[in-house]
Amino acid sequence: MFAVIKTGGKQYKVEVGTVLKVEKLAADVDSDIEINEVLLVGEGENVTVGTPVVEGAKVVATVKSHGKGDKKINFKYNKKTYYRKKGHRQSFTAIEIKSINA
């Protein structure tokens, strides 16, 4: 069984046992969270598409860790006198999908 969920403004296709890095969530490590924004649920040929979400469907996940991603460099340059270098590291939460309830 698979599902398409929406969290942090992005959509992810998940199955049981999938480990994802999503936008940072306010949850403790080793706690369970429920994701109710399930856009699609399917198993083999049977697919249910929500309008916009599937009613009564939810995905239960466990928070594995919190962290920061790789550093991204923003560099602006002008050959005369101007240059600017800024870095950014995006925070994330690693979650593992435990169950999909349709």
Secondary structure, DSSP 8 states (H G I E B T S, - for coil): -EEEEEETTEEEEEETT-EEEEE--S--TT-EEEE--EEEEEETTEEEE-SSS-TT-EEEEEEEEEEE---EEEEEE-SSS-EEEEEE--EEEEEEEEEEE-
